[in-house]
Amino acid sequence: MANASTDLFARRRERFFDRVKEGVAILFATPEQHLSWDGEYRYRPDPDLFYLTGFGEPETVAVLDAGARAFFLFVRPRDRERETWTGRRAGTKGAVKVHGADAAWDVAELEKRLPELIRGSSSLHYALWHRREARPPSSRRSSPLPARGATRTQAGRRERRRT
């Protein structure tokens, strides 16, 4: 089912493959931001992932193989109960049918399937935590100094000062 939107993303991927020439690129979706225990901010998809795939759901991983000129998606599974509250999900079938992925799997299968997708590639392209809000909370500190009330030992570990 090709339409103008899927053709646009397919052309973008082709330009990407032409520039990269070989290797595999891995793109990760930005995490959801929670407003409170029972509320979330409106989700903003990762711009790089969305630009190349048109897929704007959280917990998505795209694998683009420039050598094979193929792209694969790892997505959240369909969940009728959650979709009532958070909106419809494409699932694996929608990722292939609507978004033009060559294959799609549940994101829970990433650890099992990723090694076979990147095996044999000459290079691996990825960007982990290139945006501050996508980093895990423990790495968001901008200062290399220890937190107030803490000191570094010779081994580099932080210890609490005793007062």
VOGU-3710 file (C-alpha; in Angstrom, 3 decimals, decimal comma):
1> manastdlfa> 0,000/0,000/0,000  2,091/2,881/-1,281  1,030/6,467/-0,893  2,744/9,857/-1,126  3,813/9,733/2,529  5,476/6,298/2,368  7,125/7,246/-0,949  8,607/10,347/0,698  10,186/8,302/3,500  11,380/5,659/1,003
11> rrrerffdrv> 13,134/8,385/-1,041  14,756/9,740/2,136  16,025/6,272/3,027  17,414/5,820/-0,503  19,336/9,110/-0,203  20,594/7,979/3,205  21,754/4,634/1,756  23,492/6,450/-1,123  25,438/8,640/1,301  26,313/5,927/3,813
21> kegvailfat> 27,122/3,362/1,060  27,809/0,479/3,453  27,273/-0,511/7,040  24,316/-0,564/9,373  22,697/2,377/11,153  20,677/1,959/14,343  18,213/4,660/15,409  16,477/4,696/18,779  13,209/6,436/19,636  13,210/9,019/22,398
31> peqhlswdge> 11,700/7,813/25,684  8,291/8,912/26,880  8,305/11,703/29,452  5,922/11,288/32,383  4,059/14,289/33,737  2,824/12,484/36,825  2,023/8,986/38,009  -1,003/8,745/35,716  -0,170/11,277/33,007  2,367/11,751/30,266
41> yryrpdpdlf> 3,552/14,640/28,176  2,566/14,563/24,531  5,089/12,291/22,827  7,606/13,896/20,479  9,291/11,327/18,230  13,020/11,337/17,578  13,546/13,573/14,530  16,165/11,339/12,882  14,064/8,211/13,266  10,917/9,930/12,051
51> yltgfgepet> 12,679/11,612/9,097  13,862/8,281/7,691  10,972/5,990/8,626  7,844/8,051/9,289  7,338/5,940/12,406  6,596/8,042/15,461  5,934/5,649/18,319  7,938/5,325/21,553  10,194/2,324/22,236  10,984/1,942/18,526
61> vavldagara> 14,339/0,893/17,123  15,090/1,166/13,398  17,905/-0,763/11,756  18,925/0,506/8,318  21,265/-1,738/6,331  22,878/0,342/3,574  24,562/-2,661/1,954  21,295/-4,571/1,568  19,288/-1,320/1,157  16,779/-2,618/3,693
71> fflfvrprdr> 15,235/-1,297/6,856  13,832/-3,147/9,826  11,740/-1,960/12,762  11,438/-3,174/16,329  8,143/-1,828/17,670  5,756/-2,135/20,589  3,146/-4,871/20,121  -0,529/-4,060/19,699  -2,319/-3,857/23,057  -6,018/-3,142/22,888
81> eretwtgrra> -6,298/-2,091/26,534  -3,353/0,364/26,412  -4,467/1,701/23,022  -7,723/2,825/24,649  -5,726/5,295/26,740  -2,654/6,092/24,679  -3,875/5,784/21,084  -3,523/3,171/18,373  -0,259/1,391/17,735  0,899/0,166/14,365
91> gtkgavkvhg> 2,333/-3,073/15,688  4,531/-5,309/13,553  1,998/-5,705/10,751  1,403/-1,967/10,493  5,142/-1,276/10,480  5,494/-3,427/7,373  2,233/-2,622/5,617  1,861/1,103/6,328  5,438/2,250/6,971  7,212/0,089/4,390
101> adaawdvael> 9,611/-1,809/6,642  11,165/-4,897/5,082  10,484/-6,745/8,334  9,295/-5,822/11,809  9,489/-7,517/15,178  8,380/-6,889/18,722  10,892/-4,629/20,527  11,333/-7,406/23,112  13,140/-9,415/20,396  15,796/-6,733/19,824
111> ekrlpelirg> 18,494/-8,412/21,900  17,962/-11,714/20,101  17,698/-10,423/16,496  20,073/-7,435/16,408  23,323/-9,452/16,322  22,244/-11,277/13,158  21,231/-7,970/11,509  24,577/-6,276/12,140  26,810/-9,322/11,650  29,082/-8,944/8,646
121> ssslhyalwh> 28,608/-5,198/8,241  31,728/-3,130/7,674  30,626/-0,317/10,001  28,002/0,480/12,585  26,439/3,937/12,819  24,560/4,951/15,951  23,933/7,921/18,216  23,273/7,175/21,856  21,977/9,955/24,046  22,859/12,759/21,688
131> rrearppssr> 20,025/14,749/23,218  20,137/15,595/26,917  16,512/14,571/27,550  17,130/11,104/26,089  19,954/10,300/28,508  19,334/8,183/31,564  18,905/10,359/34,668  22,236/9,236/36,159  24,208/10,704/33,239  22,469/14,098/33,097
141> rssplparga> 24,885/15,772/35,508  26,754/18,487/33,702  29,439/18,897/36,348  32,196/16,299/36,750  32,467/17,288/40,417  30,974/15,008/43,041  27,598/15,870/44,497  27,509/18,056/47,590  28,338/16,023/50,634  30,237/13,416/48,602
151> trtqagrrer> 33,877/12,903/47,799  35,798/10,696/45,383  38,051/7,929/46,654  41,309/7,028/44,936  39,448/4,237/43,143  37,061/6,846/41,700  34,012/5,778/43,690  31,861/8,331/45,423  31,500/8,091/49,156  29,405/10,094/51,588
161> rrt> 31,333/12,410/53,847  30,781/11,805/57,492  30,009/14,924/59,479
//
